[in-house]
């Protein structure tokens, strides 16, 4: 799951590809496990990372 988190924050791969690259075949299970671990869905994590990077650039 840490691999998935790293891919979401360092690449622009679609969440479905991140899921596959991380060895998952069921998106519901992947989303559930990710949310249990990180407190947000993979999509929310990606959006949060993008917003954080955008905020850093505007400083």
PyMOL Python script that loads the backbone (N, CA, C, O; Angstrom):
from pymol import cmd

cmd.read_pdbstr("""\
ATOM      1  N   UNK A   1       0.814  -1.178   0.000  1.00  0.00           N
ATOM      2  CA  UNK A   1       0.000   0.000   0.000  1.00  0.00           C
ATOM      3  C   UNK A   1       0.872   1.261   0.000  1.00  0.00           C
ATOM      4  O   UNK A   1       0.488   2.284  -0.566  1.00  0.00           O
ATOM      5  N   UNK A   2       2.042   1.184   0.634  1.00  0.00           N
ATOM      6  CA  UNK A   2       2.929   2.351   0.617  1.00  0.00           C
ATOM      7  C   UNK A   2       3.403   2.642  -0.809  1.00  0.00           C
ATOM      8  O   UNK A   2       3.626   3.798  -1.168  1.00  0.00           O
ATOM      9  N   UNK A   3       3.557   1.596  -1.614  1.00  0.00           N
ATOM     10  CA  UNK A   3       3.920   1.777  -3.021  1.00  0.00           C
ATOM     11  C   UNK A   3       2.828   2.569  -3.741  1.00  0.00           C
ATOM     12  O   UNK A   3       3.126   3.467  -4.528  1.00  0.00           O
ATOM     13  N   UNK A   4       1.584   2.240  -3.474  1.00  0.00           N
ATOM     14  CA  UNK A   4       0.461   2.950  -4.090  1.00  0.00           C
ATOM     15  C   UNK A   4       0.467   4.418  -3.665  1.00  0.00           C
ATOM     16  O   UNK A   4       0.282   5.308  -4.495  1.00  0.00           O
ATOM     17  N   UNK A   5       0.677   4.667  -2.387  1.00  0.00           N
ATOM     18  CA  UNK A   5       0.728   6.044  -1.902  1.00  0.00           C
ATOM     19  C   UNK A   5       1.840   6.828  -2.566  1.00  0.00           C
ATOM     20  O   UNK A   5       1.668   7.998  -2.910  1.00  0.00           O
ATOM     21  N   UNK A   6       2.977   6.186  -2.744  1.00  0.00           N
ATOM     22  CA  UNK A   6       4.117   6.847  -3.399  1.00  0.00           C
ATOM     23  C   UNK A   6       3.797   7.151  -4.860  1.00  0.00           C
ATOM     24  O   UNK A   6       4.098   8.242  -5.345  1.00  0.00           O
ATOM     25  N   UNK A   7       3.190   6.196  -5.565  1.00  0.00           N
ATOM     26  CA  UNK A   7       2.833   6.415  -6.970  1.00  0.00           C
ATOM     27  C   UNK A   7       1.814   7.544  -7.114  1.00  0.00           C
ATOM     28  O   UNK A   7       1.893   8.342  -8.048  1.00  0.00           O
ATOM     29  N   UNK A   8       0.876   7.606  -6.201  1.00  0.00           N
ATOM     30  CA  UNK A   8      -0.146   8.659  -6.279  1.00  0.00           C
ATOM     31  C   UNK A   8       0.446  10.045  -6.071  1.00  0.00           C
ATOM     32  O   UNK A   8      -0.041  11.025  -6.633  1.00  0.00           O
ATOM     33  N   UNK A   9       1.496  10.124  -5.264  1.00  0.00           N
ATOM     34  CA  UNK A   9       2.068  11.436  -4.971  1.00  0.00           C
ATOM     35  C   UNK A   9       3.212  11.816  -5.902  1.00  0.00           C
ATOM     36  O   UNK A   9       3.588  12.987  -5.960  1.00  0.00           O
ATOM     37  N   UNK A  10       3.772  10.858  -6.632  1.00  0.00           N
ATOM     38  CA  UNK A  10       4.935  11.178  -7.464  1.00  0.00           C
ATOM     39  C   UNK A  10       4.716  10.984  -8.956  1.00  0.00           C
ATOM     40  O   UNK A  10       5.592  11.317  -9.755  1.00  0.00           O
ATOM     41  N   UNK A  11       3.556  10.450  -9.349  1.00  0.00           N
ATOM     42  CA  UNK A  11       3.271  10.248 -10.770  1.00  0.00           C
ATOM     43  C   UNK A  11       1.891  10.794 -11.095  1.00  0.00           C
ATOM     44  O   UNK A  11       1.130  11.173 -10.205  1.00  0.00           O
ATOM     45  N   UNK A  12       1.584  10.827 -12.378  1.00  0.00           N
ATOM     46  CA  UNK A  12       0.236  11.211 -12.787  1.00  0.00           C
ATOM     47  C   UNK A  12      -0.516  10.013 -13.376  1.00  0.00           C
ATOM     48  O   UNK A  12      -1.454  10.171 -14.158  1.00  0.00           O
ATOM     49  N   UNK A  13      -0.079   8.813 -12.979  1.00  0.00           N
ATOM     50  CA  UNK A  13      -0.777   7.599 -13.412  1.00  0.00           C
ATOM     51  C   UNK A  13      -2.224   7.628 -12.917  1.00  0.00           C
ATOM     52  O   UNK A  13      -2.491   8.115 -11.818  1.00  0.00           O
ATOM     53  N   UNK A  14      -3.150   7.117 -13.711  1.00  0.00           N
ATOM     54  CA  UNK A  14      -4.535   6.999 -13.230  1.00  0.00           C
ATOM     55  C   UNK A  14      -4.587   6.086 -11.998  1.00  0.00           C
ATOM     56  O   UNK A  14      -3.762   5.185 -11.846  1.00  0.00           O
ATOM     57  N   UNK A  15      -5.552   6.330 -11.140  1.00  0.00           N
ATOM     58  CA  UNK A  15      -5.697   5.534  -9.922  1.00  0.00           C
ATOM     59  C   UNK A  15      -5.821   4.051 -10.263  1.00  0.00           C
ATOM     60  O   UNK A  15      -5.285   3.205  -9.548  1.00  0.00           O
ATOM     61  N   UNK A  16      -6.522   3.731 -11.345  1.00  0.00           N
ATOM     62  CA  UNK A  16      -6.673   2.317 -11.729  1.00  0.00           C
ATOM     63  C   UNK A  16      -5.328   1.682 -12.057  1.00  0.00           C
ATOM     64  O   UNK A  16      -5.113   0.506 -11.763  1.00  0.00           O
ATOM     65  N   UNK A  17      -4.416   2.447 -12.665  1.00  0.00           N
ATOM     66  CA  UNK A  17      -3.087   1.903 -12.955  1.00  0.00           C
ATOM     67  C   UNK A  17      -2.249   1.768 -11.694  1.00  0.00           C
ATOM     68  O   UNK A  17      -1.491   0.810 -11.544  1.00  0.00           O
ATOM     69  N   UNK A  18      -2.385   2.720 -10.798  1.00  0.00           N
ATOM     70  CA  UNK A  18      -1.692   2.642  -9.512  1.00  0.00           C
ATOM     71  C   UNK A  18      -2.146   1.383  -8.788  1.00  0.00           C
ATOM     72  O   UNK A  18      -1.332   0.655  -8.220  1.00  0.00           O
ATOM     73  N   UNK A  19      -3.447   1.133  -8.813  1.00  0.00           N
ATOM     74  CA  UNK A  19      -4.008  -0.061  -8.188  1.00  0.00           C
ATOM     75  C   UNK A  19      -3.375  -1.316  -8.785  1.00  0.00           C
ATOM     76  O   UNK A  19      -2.937  -2.200  -8.049  1.00  0.00           O
ATOM     77  N   UNK A  20      -3.326  -1.398 -10.113  1.00  0.00           N
ATOM     78  CA  UNK A  20      -2.738  -2.567 -10.778  1.00  0.00           C
ATOM     79  C   UNK A  20      -1.250  -2.695 -10.488  1.00  0.00           C
ATOM     80  O   UNK A  20      -0.762  -3.796 -10.234  1.00  0.00           O
ATOM     81  N   UNK A  21      -0.529  -1.590 -10.522  1.00  0.00           N
ATOM     82  CA  UNK A  21       0.912  -1.608 -10.244  1.00  0.00           C
ATOM     83  C   UNK A  21       1.199  -2.049  -8.811  1.00  0.00           C
ATOM     84  O   UNK A  21       2.284  -2.547  -8.512  1.00  0.00           O
ATOM     85  N   UNK A  22       0.220  -1.862  -7.932  1.00  0.00           N
ATOM     86  CA  UNK A  22       0.386  -2.222  -6.527  1.00  0.00           C
ATOM     87  C   UNK A  22      -0.086  -3.639  -6.233  1.00  0.00           C
ATOM     88  O   UNK A  22      -0.053  -4.080  -5.084  1.00  0.00           O
ATOM     89  N   UNK A  23      -0.525  -4.351  -7.264  1.00  0.00           N
ATOM     90  CA  UNK A  23      -0.887  -5.754  -7.107  1.00  0.00           C
ATOM     91  C   UNK A  23      -2.341  -6.014  -6.755  1.00  0.00           C
ATOM     92  O   UNK A  23      -2.689  -7.128  -6.363  1.00  0.00           O
ATOM     93  N   UNK A  24      -3.198  -5.007  -6.887  1.00  0.00           N
ATOM     94  CA  UNK A  24      -4.616  -5.191  -6.583  1.00  0.00           C
ATOM     95  C   UNK A  24      -5.406  -5.371  -7.865  1.00  0.00           C
ATOM     96  O   UNK A  24      -5.069  -4.798  -8.902  1.00  0.00           O
ATOM     97  N   UNK A  25      -6.464  -6.175  -7.787  1.00  0.00           N
ATOM     98  CA  UNK A  25      -7.329  -6.392  -8.948  1.00  0.00           C
ATOM     99  C   UNK A  25      -8.751  -5.928  -8.696  1.00  0.00           C
ATOM    100  O   UNK A  25      -9.550  -5.848  -9.629  1.00  0.00           O
ATOM    101  N   UNK A  26      -9.078  -5.622  -7.451  1.00  0.00           N
ATOM    102  CA  UNK A  26     -10.423  -5.195  -7.096  1.00  0.00           C
ATOM    103  C   UNK A  26     -10.348  -3.757  -6.576  1.00  0.00           C
ATOM    104  O   UNK A  26      -9.765  -3.501  -5.523  1.00  0.00           O
ATOM    105  N   UNK A  27     -10.943  -2.824  -7.324  1.00  0.00           N
ATOM    106  CA  UNK A  27     -10.837  -1.420  -6.962  1.00  0.00           C
ATOM    107  C   UNK A  27     -11.544  -1.103  -5.642  1.00  0.00           C
ATOM    108  O   UNK A  27     -11.076  -0.248  -4.890  1.00  0.00           O
ATOM    109  N   UNK A  28     -12.649  -1.767  -5.349  1.00  0.00           N
ATOM    110  CA  UNK A  28     -13.351  -1.519  -4.083  1.00  0.00           C
ATOM    111  C   UNK A  28     -12.470  -1.879  -2.888  1.00  0.00           C
ATOM    112  O   UNK A  28     -12.394  -1.124  -1.918  1.00  0.00           O
ATOM    113  N   UNK A  29     -11.811  -3.025  -2.962  1.00  0.00           N
ATOM    114  CA  UNK A  29     -10.930  -3.448  -1.871  1.00  0.00           C
ATOM    115  C   UNK A  29      -9.736  -2.504  -1.764  1.00  0.00           C
ATOM    116  O   UNK A  29      -9.348  -2.112  -0.664  1.00  0.00           O
ATOM    117  N   UNK A  30      -9.153  -2.139  -2.910  1.00  0.00           N
ATOM    118  CA  UNK A  30      -8.031  -1.211  -2.918  1.00  0.00           C
ATOM    119  C   UNK A  30      -8.418   0.114  -2.262  1.00  0.00           C
ATOM    120  O   UNK A  30      -7.697   0.621  -1.403  1.00  0.00           O
ATOM    121  N   UNK A  31      -9.558   0.672  -2.669  1.00  0.00           N
ATOM    122  CA  UNK A  31     -10.016   1.946  -2.093  1.00  0.00           C
ATOM    123  C   UNK A  31     -10.261   1.830  -0.595  1.00  0.00           C
ATOM    124  O   UNK A  31      -9.894   2.723   0.169  1.00  0.00           O
ATOM    125  N   UNK A  32     -10.877   0.740  -0.179  1.00  0.00           N
ATOM    126  CA  UNK A  32     -11.186   0.522   1.236  1.00  0.00           C
ATOM    127  C   UNK A  32      -9.907   0.424   2.076  1.00  0.00           C
ATOM    128  O   UNK A  32      -9.789   1.080   3.111  1.00  0.00           O
ATOM    129  N   UNK A  33      -8.964  -0.388   1.631  1.00  0.00           N
ATOM    130  CA  UNK A  33      -7.705  -0.540   2.365  1.00  0.00           C
ATOM    131  C   UNK A  33      -6.919   0.763   2.399  1.00  0.00           C
ATOM    132  O   UNK A  33      -6.349   1.126   3.428  1.00  0.00           O
ATOM    133  N   UNK A  34      -6.891   1.464   1.274  1.00  0.00           N
ATOM    134  CA  UNK A  34      -6.180   2.739   1.205  1.00  0.00           C
ATOM    135  C   UNK A  34      -6.797   3.738   2.176  1.00  0.00           C
ATOM    136  O   UNK A  34      -6.083   4.430   2.901  1.00  0.00           O
ATOM    137  N   UNK A  35      -8.124   3.811   2.187  1.00  0.00           N
ATOM    138  CA  UNK A  35      -8.813   4.749   3.074  1.00  0.00           C
ATOM    139  C   UNK A  35      -8.585   4.384   4.537  1.00  0.00           C
ATOM    140  O   UNK A  35      -8.395   5.271   5.368  1.00  0.00           O
ATOM    141  N   UNK A  36      -8.600   3.108   4.860  1.00  0.00           N
ATOM    142  CA  UNK A  36      -8.347   2.679   6.243  1.00  0.00           C
ATOM    143  C   UNK A  36      -6.945   3.074   6.699  1.00  0.00           C
ATOM    144  O   UNK A  36      -6.742   3.436   7.858  1.00  0.00           O
ATOM    145  N   UNK A  37      -5.988   3.003   5.790  1.00  0.00           N
ATOM    146  CA  UNK A  37      -4.604   3.303   6.130  1.00  0.00           C
ATOM    147  C   UNK A  37      -4.304   4.801   6.142  1.00  0.00           C
ATOM    148  O   UNK A  37      -3.639   5.296   7.052  1.00  0.00           O
ATOM    149  N   UNK A  38      -4.796   5.522   5.131  1.00  0.00           N
ATOM    150  CA  UNK A  38      -4.432   6.929   4.964  1.00  0.00           C
ATOM    151  C   UNK A  38      -5.531   7.920   5.358  1.00  0.00           C
ATOM    152  O   UNK A  38      -5.286   9.125   5.409  1.00  0.00           O
ATOM    153  N   UNK A  39      -6.740   7.420   5.637  1.00  0.00           N
ATOM    154  CA  UNK A  39      -7.817   8.311   6.051  1.00  0.00           C
ATOM    155  C   UNK A  39      -8.494   9.049   4.912  1.00  0.00           C
ATOM    156  O   UNK A  39      -9.311   9.940   5.145  1.00  0.00           O
ATOM    157  N   UNK A  40      -8.160   8.684   3.678  1.00  0.00           N
ATOM    158  CA  UNK A  40      -8.801   9.269   2.507  1.00  0.00           C
ATOM    159  C   UNK A  40      -8.687   8.282   1.355  1.00  0.00           C
ATOM    160  O   UNK A  40      -7.857   7.373   1.378  1.00  0.00           O
ATOM    161  N   UNK A  41      -9.529   8.473   0.351  1.00  0.00           N
ATOM    162  CA  UNK A  41      -9.484   7.588  -0.807  1.00  0.00           C
ATOM    163  C   UNK A  41      -8.263   7.921  -1.659  1.00  0.00           C
ATOM    164  O   UNK A  41      -7.675   8.990  -1.500  1.00  0.00           O
ATOM    165  N   UNK A  42      -7.877   7.026  -2.556  1.00  0.00           N
ATOM    166  CA  UNK A  42      -6.750   7.320  -3.440  1.00  0.00           C
ATOM    167  C   UNK A  42      -6.979   8.610  -4.244  1.00  0.00           C
ATOM    168  O   UNK A  42      -6.055   9.401  -4.436  1.00  0.00           O
ATOM    169  N   UNK A  43      -8.182   8.806  -4.697  1.00  0.00           N
ATOM    170  CA  UNK A  43      -8.496  10.014  -5.468  1.00  0.00           C
ATOM    171  C   UNK A  43      -8.337  11.259  -4.598  1.00  0.00           C
ATOM    172  O   UNK A  43      -7.762  12.254  -5.040  1.00  0.00           O
ATOM    173  N   UNK A  44      -8.835  11.211  -3.381  1.00  0.00           N
ATOM    174  CA  UNK A  44      -8.691  12.338  -2.463  1.00  0.00           C
ATOM    175  C   UNK A  44      -7.212  12.607  -2.180  1.00  0.00           C
ATOM    176  O   UNK A  44      -6.801  13.762  -2.072  1.00  0.00           O
ATOM    177  N   UNK A  45      -6.425  11.558  -2.062  1.00  0.00           N
ATOM    178  CA  UNK A  45      -4.991  11.697  -1.830  1.00  0.00           C
ATOM    179  C   UNK A  45      -4.329  12.399  -3.008  1.00  0.00           C
ATOM    180  O   UNK A  45      -3.500  13.289  -2.817  1.00  0.00           O
ATOM    181  N   UNK A  46      -4.688  12.008  -4.205  1.00  0.00           N
ATOM    182  CA  UNK A  46      -4.126  12.621  -5.418  1.00  0.00           C
ATOM    183  C   UNK A  46      -4.500  14.103  -5.466  1.00  0.00           C
ATOM    184  O   UNK A  46      -3.649  14.948  -5.742  1.00  0.00           O
ATOM    185  N   UNK A  47      -5.761  14.418  -5.202  1.00  0.00           N
ATOM    186  CA  UNK A  47      -6.222  15.812  -5.225  1.00  0.00           C
ATOM    187  C   UNK A  47      -5.497  16.624  -4.155  1.00  0.00           C
ATOM    188  O   UNK A  47      -5.089  17.759  -4.402  1.00  0.00           O
ATOM    189  N   UNK A  48      -5.338  16.050  -2.982  1.00  0.00           N
ATOM    190  CA  UNK A  48      -4.645  16.724  -1.886  1.00  0.00           C
ATOM    191  C   UNK A  48      -3.200  17.021  -2.259  1.00  0.00           C
ATOM    192  O   UNK A  48      -2.695  18.105  -1.965  1.00  0.00           O
ATOM    193  N   UNK A  49      -2.539  16.079  -2.897  1.00  0.00           N
ATOM    194  CA  UNK A  49      -1.150  16.260  -3.315  1.00  0.00           C
ATOM    195  C   UNK A  49      -1.042  17.360  -4.362  1.00  0.00           C
ATOM    196  O   UNK A  49      -0.149  18.204  -4.291  1.00  0.00           O
ATOM    197  N   UNK A  50      -1.942  17.352  -5.324  1.00  0.00           N
ATOM    198  CA  UNK A  50      -1.934  18.372  -6.374  1.00  0.00           C
ATOM    199  C   UNK A  50      -2.158  19.748  -5.762  1.00  0.00           C
ATOM    200  O   UNK A  50      -1.471  20.703  -6.123  1.00  0.00           O
ATOM    201  N   UNK A  51      -3.112  19.861  -4.839  1.00  0.00           N
ATOM    202  CA  UNK A  51      -3.389  21.140  -4.193  1.00  0.00           C
ATOM    203  C   UNK A  51      -2.204  21.613  -3.363  1.00  0.00           C
ATOM    204  O   UNK A  51      -1.910  22.809  -3.339  1.00  0.00           O
ATOM    205  N   UNK A  52      -1.524  20.707  -2.690  1.00  0.00           N
ATOM    206  CA  UNK A  52      -0.351  21.056  -1.888  1.00  0.00           C
ATOM    207  C   UNK A  52       0.775  21.556  -2.786  1.00  0.00           C
ATOM    208  O   UNK A  52       1.419  22.560  -2.483  1.00  0.00           O
ATOM    209  N   UNK A  53       1.007  20.859  -3.882  1.00  0.00           N
ATOM    210  CA  UNK A  53       2.060  21.280  -4.818  1.00  0.00           C
ATOM    211  C   UNK A  53       1.729  22.640  -5.415  1.00  0.00           C
ATOM    212  O   UNK A  53       2.621  23.471  -5.583  1.00  0.00           O
ATOM    213  N   UNK A  54       0.468  22.878  -5.737  1.00  0.00           N
ATOM    214  CA  UNK A  54       0.051  24.161  -6.311  1.00  0.00           C
ATOM    215  C   UNK A  54       0.271  25.272  -5.298  1.00  0.00           C
ATOM    216  O   UNK A  54       0.723  26.359  -5.656  1.00  0.00           O
ATOM    217  N   UNK A  55      -0.045  25.008  -4.038  1.00  0.00           N
ATOM    218  CA  UNK A  55       0.133  25.993  -2.983  1.00  0.00           C
ATOM    219  C   UNK A  55       1.612  26.351  -2.809  1.00  0.00           C
ATOM    220  O   UNK A  55       1.944  27.515  -2.589  1.00  0.00           O
ATOM    221  N   UNK A  56       2.492  25.366  -2.904  1.00  0.00           N
ATOM    222  CA  UNK A  56       3.934  25.614  -2.764  1.00  0.00           C
ATOM    223  C   UNK A  56       4.445  26.501  -3.895  1.00  0.00           C
ATOM    224  O   UNK A  56       5.312  27.349  -3.683  1.00  0.00           O
ATOM    225  N   UNK A  57       3.902  26.303  -5.101  1.00  0.00           N
ATOM    226  CA  UNK A  57       4.355  27.085  -6.242  1.00  0.00           C
ATOM    227  C   UNK A  57       3.930  28.541  -6.149  1.00  0.00           C
ATOM    228  O   UNK A  57       4.621  29.414  -6.674  1.00  0.00           O
ATOM    229  N   UNK A  58       2.819  28.821  -5.499  1.00  0.00           N
ATOM    230  CA  UNK A  58       2.319  30.190  -5.456  1.00  0.00           C
ATOM    231  C   UNK A  58       2.943  31.009  -4.338  1.00  0.00           C
ATOM    232  O   UNK A  58       2.636  32.193  -4.194  1.00  0.00           O
ATOM    233  N   UNK A  59       3.823  30.394  -3.540  1.00  0.00           N
ATOM    234  CA  UNK A  59       4.482  31.138  -2.441  1.00  0.00           C
ATOM    235  C   UNK A  59       5.632  31.945  -2.975  1.00  0.00           C
ATOM    236  O   UNK A  59       6.309  32.636  -2.213  1.00  0.00           O
TER     237      UNK A  59
END
""", "prot")
cmd.dss("prot")
cmd.show_as("cartoon", "prot")
cmd.util.cbc("prot")
cmd.orient("prot")
